[in-house]
Amino acid sequence: MLFARKSLGVEIGPTGVGFALLGGSAAAPRLERVSYRSLPPGCVRLSLREPNILDPQAFVATLKDAYNMLLYRGTHVSLTLPDAIGRILLLDVEGRFKSRGEALDIIRWKLKKSMPFELADSHLDYQQLRVRDNGDMALLVALVSRTVIGQYEELLAEAGFTPSRIDFNIFNLYRTFERRLAGQDDMALVTFHDGLLAVMIMHDDAPEFVRIKDLSGGTPSDGRVYLEINSSFLVHRERFPERMPRQVACIAPPDMGRDFCAMVAEITACETILLETKSMVTPGDNAPADQETLFFFTPAIGAAMRSL
C-alpha cells in the first residue's frame, strides 16, 4: 500500500479555504485528512465579471498554510468553486452537432443575449443529457468568465498547485452522494451551502431543472429560502406537469438540517431525506468522523472523488 492512490480536493469560498485528502476507491472512499483556514475579511469577493481575489498575497499564503496542515506532498488538486461565480443552465438545441467546436459556437450564439458577461471571453463546457422526442438535444451547460477562472488558476499555480479539474460546488455536492442518489428516477436535490441555495430536479438519472440563488446572509429556513424553493418547484411543475419528484434529498448545515428538510417536505409534499457526509466516507485515523465537522468539507470531498 506504499503507493496507494490519494486524491486532493480543495474548496475556495468567500470566507475560507478547505482541503480534503481521500484514499481508497471510488466505491469505498477513505477520508485521510482535512484542513481549513479562514481568509482575511475582504480577501475574496464573488463576481461574475471581475477578478474575485482582491488580496492575492494573503490568498496564496492562506492556501499554503491550509495545505501544510495535511502533511501531504502531492500538488495535483481538484478545485471546486462557488456556483455564484458562473452560470449553470439547461438548454435545448435543435439537431445534432458535427463537432465539439460547432456545439460551443451554437451554444454561445443561443446565449449571447442572456449572459451578464462577454461570451467570447468565457470558458464554456457542456454535457448532452438526452435526445428529446422531437429530436432536440437537451444539454447541461456551465460557463464562467476567463478573467475570473484565470485568476484562480494563476494563484493556485503561484501557491505550487496544479488544478487538474475545476468544477462548481453543486456538482461536487451531488458527486459526494452520487452512489446514494444514482438510479433513482424522478428525484430532486435541494442544497443550502455557504449562503447558496440550489435546486436540481432529476429525471431518468439526469438533471431536467436547475436553479441556483445567492441568499448570502440568510439561514436555511428563512422566508427567502422558502419562497425560492417553492417558486422552483412551481416552475418545474408548469413545464413538466406529468412528472413530480417522488423523493427529495436535502443537504444543509447540521444545526438546521432537520428544519430545512421539514420545510422542503411542506413545500413539495414529498418524502425528504437528509444526506450526511459522514455516511459516504470512512474516516482514517487522522480524519474527523462527526457530521458537524464533515459537512463543511462536503464540496472538497466531492471534488477529490473525481480522481479516485
N, C-alpha and C positions, 0 to 999 in steps of 0.2 A: 504493500500500500504506500510505499515511499513516494511514488509518482502519481498518486490518485489525483484525479482532476478536481480542481476547485474553480469556482466562478464568483466574480465580484460584481455586485450591483451597487449603484450609487444614486440616491435621490437628492436633487438640488431643489430647495424650495425658497420662499421669500425670507424665512427665518433661520434656516439651518441646512446642514449637510449630513446625510445619513448613509452609512455603508452597511451592506450585508454580505458576508462571505459564506458561500454554500459549498458543500461537498456532496458526496453520494451520487444519486442519479436523478433523472427527471421523474421517474416513478417513485423514488424514495429520497427526496432531498433532505440533507442534514445541515442544520444551521451551525456553522463553526464559531463565528463571532459577529457582533455588530458594534458599531461605534457611531457617535453623533457629536457634532459640535455646532453651537449656535453661531450665526453670522451677526456681525455688528449691526445695530439698527440702521436702516437705510442703505445697507450694502447691496441688496438686490431689490429691484422694483420691477414687477412683471409688466411687460408691454408687448404688444403685437408688432410694433414697428421699430422701436428704439432699442439700443443695447440695454440689456437687463441689469448688468453688473456695474454699479456705479463706483465701487471701490475695488478695482481688480487686485491690488496688492493684498488687501485683507481677505478677499475671496480665496486667493491662491494659498495664503497662509492657513486659512481655516480648513481647506481641503487636505493639505499636507498633515495638519495636526490630527484630523479625524482618521486619516489613513494610517498614520503611525501607530494609533491605538490598536490596530488589527494584528500587528506583528506578522505581517504577510508581505511577500516580496513581489508578487505578481502585479503588473501595472495595466493589464487589459481590463477595461470596465464596460459594463452595460449601463448606460445612463438613462435615467427616467426624469422627465421634466413636467412641471405643472401644465395641465391642459389649457390654461388661460393664455399661454404664450403663442398658441397657434389655433388652427381650426380643424375640427373633425366633423365630417358630414357624410351623408349618404346621397348618392347621385345616380340617376337613371340616364343611360346613354343609348341612343339608337344604334343598332347594327353591331358589327364586330370590328376589332382593331386589327390592322395589318402588322403593327409593331408596337413596342412599348413607347417609342418616341411619338408615334401618331396618337396613342392613347393620351399621353401627357399634354400634347398640343390641343386635343379636343377638350380635355378636362379644363385646361386653362381658359380656353375660349368660352366654355359654358359658364365659368365662374367669374369672368373678368369684371362684371358689373356689380358683383355682390360681396367681394372681399375687401376688407379695410386696409389692405396693403398691396403693393405692386406685385402682381403675379409673376412678372418676368424675373423678379428678384426673389423668388421663393423656392424653397425645397419642397417638392411635392412627391407623394407616394400614394399608391392605390392598391386595392385588392379586389378582385372580382368575387362577388358573393354568390350570385346566381344569375341565370338567364330567365327572364320573365316569360309568361305565356305569349306575349306579343313580340318576343324576340329582343326586347331591350335588355341591356346588361345592367344589373344593379351593382354599384361599386361602393366600397368604403374608401373615403379619401381623407388623407391627412396632409396638411401643409403648414409651413412655418417660414417666416422671413429669413433669408440667408444672413441678413445683418444680425438677427437675434441668435440664430443657431450657431453662426460662425464664431461669435464671441465666446459662447460656452465651449466650443471645440478648441479654440485658441488658448483659453485659460486652463482648460484641462491638460492640454499639451505642455503648457508652461509649468504646471504642477507635476509633470512627469508621467501623465496617464495617456493611454491610447484608448479612446472611446470606440469600441468595435461595433456597438449597437446603440442607437438612440431612439427613444420611444416616449410616448405620453403616459402619464400616470394611470389613466383609465384602462389602458391596455394591460399594464402591469398589475393593476389591482385584479383584473379578470384573470390574468395568467397565474397569479398565486393560487387561485381556486379553480383553475381550469379542470383539474381531474375530478372535482366535485360537480361542476356545472355542465361539462360537455355531455352531449347526448340527450339533454332534457329539452323537449320541444315546448315552444310557447312559454318561455320563462322570461323574467326580467331581472336586471341587476340595478339596484339603486345604492349609490355610494355618497358618503359625505366625508371628505378628507381634506384637511388643511384649508378649509373655507370654500371648497369647490364641491358643488352638487353635480352628480352625473346620473342620468337615467339612460339605460341601454336595454331595449326590448328585443328579444331574440325570437326567431322562427326558423325551423329546420337547421338549428345549430349555427345560425349566422345572424348578425345584427340587422334589424329592419327599421329601427328607430334609435336615434342617439340625440340627446340634448345635454349640454354642459353649461352650467351657470356659475359665475363667480359670486358667492354670497359671503365674502370675507366680512368678519366682524359679527356674524350671526352664529347661532347654535343649531345643531341638527334638528331640533324640534320647534324652532320658532316659526312665526306666521309666514315669513317669506319662503321658507323651505317648503312648508305645507302647500302654498299656492303654486310654486314651481312644479312640485311633483304632481299635484292634481292637474295642472294645465298640460303637463307632458302626457299623462295617460289619456286625457280627453282628446288631444290632438291625434294620438295613435289610434284611439277608438274611431274617430271620424274617418281616418284613412283606411283602416282595416277593421270594419265593423264585424266581419265574420270571425275575427280572431281576438282572443283576450288571453293574457298570460294566466297560466294555471297556478304558477308559484312565483314569488318574488324573493330574491336573495338580497340581503342588506349588508352593507359594510359601513360601520360608523364607530366613532370613538367609544371605548369600552364603558365609560361612565354614563353614556347616553344611548348605548346601542339598543337596549330593550325598549326604551321610549320611542326611539326612531323607528324600530320595527313595528311597534303598535300603531304609530301614525301612518306608516305605509300600508299596513293592513286595513286601517279605516278607510283610506283613500281608494284602495284597489279592490277591496272585498275579496282578497286572495290570501291564501296561506303564505306567511312570510317566515323566512329562516335567517338568523343572524350568523354570518360567516365569521369564523375566528381563525386568525392566522396560526395560532398555536396548534390547530388540528391538522395543518398542512405540512409542517416541517418537524423533524426530530431534532431537538436541541442537543448539541455537543456539550462537552464538559465545560466549555468557556462561554456558552451562549445562554441567554435568558430563556425561560420557558413560560412565563406568565403573559397573558393576553394584554395586560395594561402596557407592558413594555413593547411587545412584538407588534402591536397594531401600528405604531408609528414607523416601523420599518417595512410595512407590507409592500409598498411600491418597489423599494430597493430589493426585497426578496423576489418579487415577481420578475424584476429586471435580471437578477442573477440566474433565475431559472431558464432564461433564454439560451444560456451557454452550457447547461448541464447535458 
